[in-house]
Amino acid sequence: MHARAAAASISALLGTAALLFPVSPAAAAPGAGTPPLVIAHRGASAHAPENTLAAVDKAAELGIRWVENDVQRTRDGALVVLHDDNLRRTTDVEEVFPGRAPWKVKDFTAAEIARLDAGSWFGPAYAGARVPTLEQFVHRVERHHQKLLLEIKNPELYPGIERQTLKVLSNEGWLDSSHLSGRLIVQSFSAGSVRTVHELKPGVKTALLGTPRVADLPVCAGFADQINPSHSTLSSAYVATVQSFDGPHGRPLEVFTWTVDDAATAQRVARYGVDGIITNRPDVVREAVGG
């Protein structure tokens, strides 16, 4: 996940009519004293190439139950697991398709993307790793009995991606009661996208990435179960205020913060009372906070 100017789009969608709720440092965080969950960001991406099946395997090897990923859409409508909206940084697309700049995901078919090496950039041990489809990714997560925090990336580039993502999840058995009760969260930086997921499938747990204004939290709580900010924007007062609202399923809003890769920061945000920590180094964070 990248920090971005999400606040502007959130405010544009939510409007400015919400009342300002004061931040209360004294508010008690739900589950105080419980270690936060540890979520492997793009898989265990400090140890294996991000968003690949190898990164899921490494998270499982480390004993990490939650895996985060990113979803984009190809030219022919397939959903693939990739963070960037182009293929340059994490594949050999410039070598395989030298005349196809700027190498946007949406300009390539799923078959073309399947030809790319998505592992050599990370290290020779991972040469030949591929960009997985969403179906392949959830199969691997299921194999390890893990849980999935799925981010819909750049929904403005892919109209209808929310419905399509839910259809793939349904086809793969991820919208049954056992998954909805604690194994799946769908998130986005786009408030509109999160709201769409909630409206299409109210049983799905949803999360809004970013740090909305306190004034906007009552409206966010109508369609998001979590508010998931960058650790650099957090305070204990903000976390407590978020958690003082009940989300669409009648439970207190949760806070998963990102991207925390060192012990000191992990311990700091744990003291704030966050419910989860998203990290490239889940082994380091788990050791630091006991999650």
C-alpha positions as a Python dict, from the first residue, in 0.01 Angstrom:
ca = {
    (1, 'M'): (0, 0, 0),
    (2, 'H'): (116, 350, -73),
    (3, 'A'): (25, 653, 135),
    (4, 'R'): (-177, 873, -95),
    (5, 'A'): (-411, 1169, -89),
    (6, 'A'): (-705, 951, 10),
    (7, 'A'): (-849, 1209, 246),
    (8, 'A'): (-964, 1430, -41),
    (9, 'S'): (-1160, 1152, -209),
    (10, 'I'): (-1305, 1040, 123),
    (11, 'S'): (-1426, 1388, 204),
    (12, 'A'): (-1566, 1433, -146),
    (13, 'L'): (-1770, 1115, -112),
    (14, 'L'): (-1877, 1159, 249),
    (15, 'G'): (-1942, 1531, 232),
    (16, 'T'): (-1894, 1771, 519),
    (17, 'A'): (-2225, 1730, 697),
    (18, 'A'): (-2101, 1491, 966),
    (19, 'L'): (-2068, 1639, 1313),
    (20, 'L'): (-1724, 1667, 1471),
    (21, 'F'): (-1675, 1408, 1744),
    (22, 'P'): (-1402, 1504, 1990),
    (23, 'V'): (-1097, 1282, 2017),
    (24, 'S'): (-1097, 1125, 2363),
    (25, 'P'): (-760, 998, 2483),
    (26, 'A'): (-931, 841, 2782),
    (27, 'A'): (-1154, 612, 2573),
    (28, 'A'): (-1069, 249, 2632),
    (29, 'A'): (-963, 45, 2329),
    (30, 'P'): (-1164, -277, 2285),
    (31, 'G'): (-957, -582, 2370),
    (32, 'A'): (-695, -374, 2551),
    (33, 'G'): (-404, -596, 2645),
    (34, 'T'): (-464, -839, 2358),
    (35, 'P'): (-171, -850, 2114),
    (36, 'P'): (-260, -714, 1769),
    (37, 'L'): (-297, -947, 1475),
    (38, 'V'): (4, -967, 1245),
    (39, 'I'): (-76, -945, 874),
    (40, 'A'): (183, -1038, 610),
    (41, 'H'): (190, -746, 364),
    (42, 'R'): (175, -878, 6),
    (43, 'G'): (268, -1207, 169),
    (44, 'A'): (591, -1226, 366),
    (45, 'S'): (735, -977, 120),
    (46, 'A'): (1064, -913, 298),
    (47, 'H'): (1144, -1281, 247),
    (48, 'A'): (993, -1361, -94),
    (49, 'P'): (876, -1162, -398),
    (50, 'E'): (564, -965, -309),
    (51, 'N'): (217, -1086, -404),
    (52, 'T'): (347, -1419, -536),
    (53, 'L'): (251, -1766, -423),
    (54, 'A'): (601, -1797, -279),
    (55, 'A'): (527, -1504, -48),
    (56, 'V'): (211, -1679, 73),
    (57, 'D'): (411, -1997, 132),
    (58, 'K'): (674, -1807, 328),
    (59, 'A'): (410, -1645, 548),
    (60, 'A'): (268, -1991, 620),
    (61, 'E'): (617, -2124, 694),
    (62, 'L'): (657, -1842, 949),
    (63, 'G'): (324, -1934, 1107),
    (64, 'I'): (145, -1615, 996),
    (65, 'R'): (-231, -1660, 965),
    (66, 'W'): (-324, -1337, 782),
    (67, 'V'): (-201, -1246, 433),
    (68, 'E'): (-265, -918, 249),
    (69, 'N'): (-273, -881, -129),
    (70, 'D'): (-359, -636, -410),
    (71, 'V'): (-591, -693, -705),
    (72, 'Q'): (-573, -536, -1054),
    (73, 'R'): (-749, -627, -1382),
    (74, 'T'): (-603, -731, -1718),
    (75, 'R'): (-709, -618, -2065),
    (76, 'D'): (-922, -929, -2111),
    (77, 'G'): (-1088, -898, -1771),
    (78, 'A'): (-891, -1136, -1550),
    (79, 'L'): (-806, -1038, -1193),
    (80, 'V'): (-438, -1063, -1108),
    (81, 'V'): (-251, -1009, -783),
    (82, 'L'): (-12, -718, -826),
    (83, 'H'): (45, -397, -635),
    (84, 'D'): (142, -151, -907),
    (85, 'D'): (-82, -55, -1198),
    (86, 'N'): (210, -131, -1428),
    (87, 'L'): (436, -433, -1460),
    (88, 'R'): (780, -275, -1471),
    (89, 'R'): (895, -286, -1109),
    (90, 'T'): (830, -650, -1027),
    (91, 'T'): (847, -833, -1361),
    (92, 'D'): (1068, -859, -1671),
    (93, 'V'): (797, -705, -1891),
    (94, 'E'): (1039, -457, -2052),
    (95, 'E'): (1247, -746, -2183),
    (96, 'V'): (960, -968, -2291),
    (97, 'F'): (748, -690, -2444),
    (98, 'P'): (996, -407, -2520),
    (99, 'G'): (760, -216, -2747),
    (100, 'R'): (462, -202, -2508),
    (101, 'A'): (547, 97, -2285),
    (102, 'P'): (421, 212, -2037),
    (103, 'W'): (348, -153, -1953),
    (104, 'K'): (19, -97, -1772),
    (105, 'V'): (-155, -406, -1633),
    (106, 'K'): (-478, -307, -1806),
    (107, 'D'): (-302, -316, -2147),
    (108, 'F'): (-194, -682, -2121),
    (109, 'T'): (-393, -1001, -2137),
    (110, 'A'): (-380, -1259, -1861),
    (111, 'A'): (-190, -1496, -2092),
    (112, 'E'): (74, -1231, -2162),
    (113, 'I'): (117, -1155, -1793),
    (114, 'A'): (146, -1527, -1719),
    (115, 'R'): (462, -1532, -1933),
    (116, 'L'): (642, -1282, -1713),
    (117, 'D'): (904, -1357, -1450),
    (118, 'A'): (786, -1198, -1126),
    (119, 'G'): (1061, -1337, -903),
    (120, 'S'): (1406, -1271, -1047),
    (121, 'W'): (1401, -905, -941),
    (122, 'F'): (1388, -1027, -580),
    (123, 'G'): (1658, -1289, -610),
    (124, 'P'): (1776, -1580, -826),
    (125, 'A'): (1612, -1833, -594),
    (126, 'Y'): (1275, -1703, -712),
    (127, 'A'): (1344, -1691, -1086),
    (128, 'G'): (1037, -1800, -1277),
    (129, 'A'): (780, -1703, -1016),
    (130, 'R'): (464, -1578, -1185),
    (131, 'V'): (205, -1309, -1125),
    (132, 'P'): (-82, -1514, -982),
    (133, 'T'): (-444, -1475, -1074),
    (134, 'L'): (-679, -1405, -787),
    (135, 'E'): (-808, -1762, -818),
    (136, 'Q'): (-457, -1903, -784),
    (137, 'F'): (-383, -1678, -489),
    (138, 'V'): (-692, -1772, -287),
    (139, 'H'): (-630, -2140, -362),
    (140, 'R'): (-286, -2108, -202),
    (141, 'V'): (-418, -1915, 97),
    (142, 'E'): (-684, -2184, 140),
    (143, 'R'): (-426, -2459, 120),
    (144, 'H'): (-248, -2309, 419),
    (145, 'H'): (-575, -2242, 607),
    (146, 'Q'): (-485, -1875, 617),
    (147, 'K'): (-699, -1561, 617),
    (148, 'L'): (-708, -1291, 351),
    (149, 'L'): (-700, -911, 362),
    (150, 'L'): (-773, -824, -3),
    (151, 'E'): (-713, -475, -138),
    (152, 'I'): (-895, -355, -448),
    (153, 'K'): (-633, -138, -618),
    (154, 'N'): (-706, 160, -839),
    (155, 'P'): (-1081, 92, -876),
    (156, 'E'): (-1113, 406, -1087),
    (157, 'L'): (-915, 223, -1359),
    (158, 'Y'): (-1136, -83, -1351),
    (159, 'P'): (-1510, -6, -1347),
    (160, 'G'): (-1706, -288, -1189),
    (161, 'I'): (-1405, -451, -1025),
    (162, 'E'): (-1588, -475, -693),
    (163, 'R'): (-1863, -697, -834),
    (164, 'Q'): (-1608, -902, -1027),
    (165, 'T'): (-1389, -954, -720),
    (166, 'L'): (-1687, -1073, -519),
    (167, 'K'): (-1785, -1310, -801),
    (168, 'V'): (-1439, -1469, -804),
    (169, 'L'): (-1444, -1500, -426),
    (170, 'S'): (-1788, -1659, -443),
    (171, 'N'): (-1684, -1901, -716),
    (172, 'E'): (-1386, -2007, -506),
    (173, 'G'): (-1595, -2065, -194),
    (174, 'W'): (-1477, -1758, -6),
    (175, 'L'): (-1818, -1605, 57),
    (176, 'D'): (-1958, -1889, 267),
    (177, 'S'): (-2026, -1850, 637),
    (178, 'S'): (-1693, -1997, 749),
    (179, 'H'): (-1495, -1743, 549),
    (180, 'L'): (-1720, -1445, 619),
    (181, 'S'): (-1711, -1513, 992),
    (182, 'G'): (-1342, -1438, 1025),
    (183, 'R'): (-1125, -1521, 725),
    (184, 'L'): (-1190, -1240, 476),
    (185, 'I'): (-1166, -860, 473),
    (186, 'V'): (-1192, -647, 157),
    (187, 'Q'): (-1033, -303, 168),
    (188, 'S'): (-957, -7, -56),
    (189, 'F'): (-833, 352, -42),
    (190, 'S'): (-1153, 443, -227),
    (191, 'A'): (-1449, 505, 3),
    (192, 'G'): (-1678, 457, -295),
    (193, 'S'): (-1530, 116, -367),
    (194, 'V'): (-1563, 4, -5),
    (195, 'R'): (-1922, 128, 4),
    (196, 'T'): (-1995, -66, -319),
    (197, 'V'): (-1857, -389, -174),
    (198, 'H'): (-2070, -342, 137),
    (199, 'E'): (-2383, -274, -67),
    (200, 'L'): (-2326, -569, -301),
    (201, 'K'): (-2245, -817, -25),
    (202, 'P'): (-2330, -680, 322),
    (203, 'G'): (-2192, -989, 494),
    (204, 'V'): (-1835, -914, 381),
    (205, 'K'): (-1616, -739, 635),
    (206, 'T'): (-1476, -420, 481),
    (207, 'A'): (-1199, -172, 554),
    (208, 'L'): (-1125, 183, 443),
    (209, 'L'): (-756, 257, 397),
    (210, 'G'): (-630, 596, 502),
    (211, 'T'): (-691, 832, 794),
    (212, 'P'): (-1035, 992, 760),
    (213, 'R'): (-1117, 1303, 957),
    (214, 'V'): (-1287, 1238, 1288),
    (215, 'A'): (-1585, 1429, 1149),
    (216, 'D'): (-1621, 1166, 875),
    (217, 'L'): (-1602, 860, 1099),
    (218, 'P'): (-1979, 835, 1167),
    (219, 'V'): (-2045, 804, 794),
    (220, 'C'): (-1754, 564, 739),
    (221, 'A'): (-1899, 343, 1011),
    (222, 'G'): (-2204, 290, 791),
    (223, 'F'): (-2011, 81, 539),
    (224, 'A'): (-1664, 1, 680),
    (225, 'D'): (-1578, -234, 966),
    (226, 'Q'): (-1221, -109, 985),
    (227, 'I'): (-1026, 213, 939),
    (228, 'N'): (-673, 120, 829),
    (229, 'P'): (-426, 411, 841),
    (230, 'S'): (-52, 450, 791),
    (231, 'H'): (132, 414, 1121),
    (232, 'S'): (285, 758, 1063),
    (233, 'T'): (-59, 921, 1102),
    (234, 'L'): (-162, 744, 1422),
    (235, 'S'): (-205, 849, 1783),
    (236, 'S'): (-359, 660, 2072),
    (237, 'A'): (-639, 919, 2078),
    (238, 'Y'): (-726, 861, 1712),
    (239, 'V'): (-727, 483, 1755),
    (240, 'A'): (-954, 509, 2060),
    (241, 'T'): (-1190, 742, 1877),
    (242, 'V'): (-1220, 510, 1577),
    (243, 'Q'): (-1287, 218, 1809),
    (244, 'S'): (-1562, 412, 1987),
    (245, 'F'): (-1788, 378, 1680),
    (246, 'D'): (-1982, 66, 1588),
    (247, 'G'): (-1950, -49, 1228),
    (248, 'P'): (-2215, -189, 994),
    (249, 'H'): (-2215, -527, 1169),
    (250, 'G'): (-2276, -379, 1514),
    (251, 'R'): (-1921, -426, 1641),
    (252, 'P'): (-1662, -159, 1727),
    (253, 'L'): (-1457, -37, 1433),
    (254, 'E'): (-1112, -191, 1419),
    (255, 'V'): (-776, -41, 1320),
    (256, 'F'): (-516, -228, 1114),
    (257, 'T'): (-212, -4, 1060),
    (258, 'W'): (54, -24, 788),
    (259, 'T'): (337, -74, 697),
    (260, 'V'): (537, -149, 1013),
    (261, 'D'): (866, -333, 973),
    (262, 'D'): (1066, -265, 1290),
    (263, 'A'): (1020, -369, 1650),
    (264, 'A'): (1012, -20, 1802),
    (265, 'T'): (732, 103, 1573),
    (266, 'A'): (540, -220, 1623),
    (267, 'Q'): (555, -179, 1999),
    (268, 'R'): (450, 186, 1973),
    (269, 'V'): (138, 118, 1766),
    (270, 'A'): (54, -183, 1984),
    (271, 'R'): (50, 53, 2283),
    (272, 'Y'): (-197, 268, 2092),
    (273, 'G'): (-436, -28, 2095),
    (274, 'V'): (-444, -114, 1724),
    (275, 'D'): (-616, -439, 1633),
    (276, 'G'): (-371, -542, 1362),
    (277, 'I'): (-31, -458, 1217),
    (278, 'I'): (37, -500, 846),
    (279, 'T'): (404, -572, 783),
    (280, 'N'): (658, -693, 529),
    (281, 'R'): (844, -855, 822),
    (282, 'P'): (579, -1048, 1012),
    (283, 'D'): (839, -1248, 1203),
    (284, 'V'): (997, -929, 1341),
    (285, 'V'): (664, -773, 1434),
    (286, 'R'): (530, -1091, 1595),
    (287, 'E'): (842, -1117, 1808),
    (288, 'A'): (802, -753, 1912),
    (289, 'V'): (434, -759, 2007),
    (290, 'G'): (354, -1124, 2068),
    (291, 'G'): (78, -1128, 1806),
}
